[in-house]
Amino acid sequence: MNFTEEQIYRYSRNIILKEVGGKGQEKLLNSKVLVVGAGELGSPLLLYLAAAGVGTLGIIDSDVVDLSNLQRQVIHFTDDLTRYKVESAAEKISRINADVNVIPYKVRLDSSNIEGIIKDYDFIIDGTDNFPTKFLINDACVMHGKSFSHARILRFDGQTFTHVPGSMCYRCIFKEPPPKDAVPTCSEAGILGAVAGVIGSIQAVETLKYLIGTGDLLTNRLLTFNALKGSFREVKLNKNKNCPLCGVNPTITELTDYEQPACDLK
């Protein structure tokens, strides 16, 4: 690839890294990443991926910007209230880096459209805040051999891991979505906004490492973060041979749309 003088200067801090170089930057510019959710996790990781020069960013989100989002969803500003998040995010990305092609999907992801969307992307990022969509992303990516990054945040805690074909998947740890009243959402239990920045940034790092082909990914490892203690913990996990999705005798062979369980905090 023939970089322009402007691109060489823009990406110079990437290019001078021996693990990246010109070839790595070329890989980024030719890569296609799909981000599901332009909210708390999607905000920081979209900004970093755009700045790094990921050539195509697909963004899926059907919600509009709400005032309560601004405490943690840093890609959206006060002037964006009531605007669709994909439109707000796309505008900020274009202002950061004109090299990036943004493909907005103003839809709700479900079993009827996910396969047609993910097929065109090199890497999928789960930036959602609900279990039904997390299981849907996991199942579709495993079934179609797609690599993806998982993350979840709540209160002062976060967790993340990376899946590549053959490694542990979400169902290796959690076989099915939790029942009603088992786990609250961020809107019910709260979230320290900066926790989204920490975990979303880790997802961005994992994505860049995967696309460039360098470093050790968070495969078969669940990385957890507690902001109150200021501590990280790594839990090593193996692929579950009894996993209903990717195990020896899988029982899940079709995609399912689960209902979001409500949780009433007492």
N, C-alpha and C positions, 0 to 999 in steps of 0.2 A: 504494500500500500504506500502511495506517495503522500506523506503528510504535508500539509501546508505549513508555512512558517508560523502562522498563528496557532495551529494545532500542536506543533512541537513545543511552543512556549507554554500554551495552556496546560498540556499534560506532562510538562517537563519533570515534575516531582514524581510522577508515576514512572516515566521512562528511565530515569536515572537509577531506579531500583533494579538490581540485577535479576531479581525474580520476576520482574515485569518486562522492562525493556520495550523496544519498538514493537516486537512481535506480540507481546502481551497486550499492549495498547491497541494494536490492530485487532486482536481477538475481541476486546471490549467493544470497539466501534462496530464490529460485525455481529455482535451478539443481540439476542432478543430475549428479554426478561418480562414475565407477566407478574404483576403485583395485584393480589386480591385484597382490596381494602385500601382506601386512601385516607385512613384515619390515624389513630394513635401510633401504630407501628409503621404503617405505610408512609407517613409524613417524613420521618427522619431518613428512612432508607431510600425513598425516592429522591430526596435531595442529594444524598451521597452518590447514588448510582448515576444520576444525571451529571453531577460534577465530575465523576470519574470517566464519563464518556461512553456509557453503555448505549449502543447505537439505537436500539428500539426498546421502548418501555410501554407495555400494555398495562392499563390500569382499569380494574373492575370495581365499581361502586355505584349503587343506585341512590345513595343518600345525599341530602343537601347539608351544607354547613350550618351548624347550630351554635349559639353562643357558648354553650357548655363545652363544645369541642375545643375551643381556643386555648384552654388550660394546658393542653398536651399535643394537639394536632398542629404542629408548627409550620406546616406548609400552607395553612389557611390563615387569612388575616380578617380583621373586623369588617373590612369592606366586602368580604366574600359571603357574609351571612345570607342565607336562603339560596345561595348559588350551589349548583351541583358540585360535589367534591371532585369529580373527575375533571371538570372544566377548570376549577380553581387550581388543582394540582398541575394540569397541563400548562396553564399560563405561567406558573412559577418555574416550571422546568424549562420552558422556552426562553425565559428571561435569564436563566442560569447558563444554558448551553444550547445554542442553535443546532449543534451537531446531532442532537437527540430527536428521534422521530417518536412522537407520543401517539398511541392508539387508545382512545378512551372507549370504555364499554359502560354505558349508562344502564346497566342491567343488574338484576339479582342473579347470582350464580346458582344454578340448580342442575339436576341430573340431565335435563334436556339440552343444556347448552355448553356444559363444561368441556365435554370431549372435543367439540368443534373448535373451542377457543384455545385450549392448551396445546393442541397438536402443532401449532406454528411456533412455539416458544422453546428456547433452550433450557430455561430454568424457571421454576414457579416459586413464588413467595407467598406464604400464608400470613397475611397481615390482618386477619379477621378477629372478631371478638366474640364469636359464638361457636359452640360445639358442632351443630349440624354442618356448617360450612367447612369446618376443620376436617371432619371425617370425610366429607365429600371430596375435598381437595386431596387428602391422603389416598383415598380409594382410587380416584381417577388417575392420579399420578403413578401409583403402583401398577395399576392395570395396564397403563400405556407406557411404562418404562421411563417416566419423567422424573428428573431430580427436583427436589424442592426443599425449602427451608420452612420449618414450623416454629412458631413462637406463641406464647401466651403470657399475659401480664394481669396482675390483680393486686390492688392495695400497694404494698411495697415489694412485691415479688415478681420475678419473671423467669421464664424457662425457654430454652430453644435447642433444637437439634437440626441436623441436615440429613436428608435421605438421598441416597443414590441407589440405582437398581442393585438389589442383592443385599442391601443393608437393612437394619431395623427400621420398621415403619411405625406410625402412630398407634396402629392397632396391636402392635407387639407389646405395647405398654398398657394401653387402654382399649379393651375389646369393643366397647360400645359407648355411646354418649351417656353421661350421668343422668340419673333420674331427677324428677322434679324436686326442687328444694335442696339439692345436693351441693351445688356450686352457684354462687351469685355472679352477676355480671358486674362490670366496672361501674355502670350507672347505678347499681344497687349497693355495691360495697365500697366504691371509691378506688382511685388510682392516683398515686403521686406521678405527676406528669413526666418528670425527668426519667422515671423508670422506663417509659416508652422509648425515650431517646437512647438509653443504654442498650436495651434489647434490640430495638430497630437497627441501631448502628452495628451490632454484632451480626444481624442478618445480612446487612449490606456487605460486611467484610467477608462473610461466608460466600455470598453470591459472587463477589469479585474473585475470590480465590478459586472458586469452581470454574468460572469462565476463563480465567487465565491459565488454570491448571497448575497451581502451585500451593504449597503448604498442606497441612493436615486439616481436613474438614471435620466438623462435629458429627461424624457418622458413628453410630453405635455408642454415642455419648450424649447424655442429657446434661446441659449446662444450666444451672440455676443461679439466680442472683437475688440476694436480700438486701435492700437498700438501707434498712434500719441498722443492720450489722455491718454493712459495707463489705459483704463477703460473697465470693463465688464458690460454687461447689460443683464438681463434675461427677456424675454418676455413670459408670460404664455399664452398658447394657448390650446383650447379644440379640441377634435376630431370634425371635421365638418360633421354634419349629411347629408349635401348635397355634400360631397366629391364624385367625379365621380368614385373613386376606392373603398373606404372603407365605404362609406355612406350608408344610408338606402336603396336607390335604385341605386346601382352602374350601370354605363353605360360602364365602361371599364372592359371587361372580358377576353381580349386577350392581349398578349404582342405586343408592337409596336416598331419598330426601327425608331427613328426620325433622321433627318439630322442635322448635327451641323451647326447652323446659323453663317455665317461670320459676322464680325463687323469691319467696316472701321472707324478708329478714325480720326477725322478731326483735 
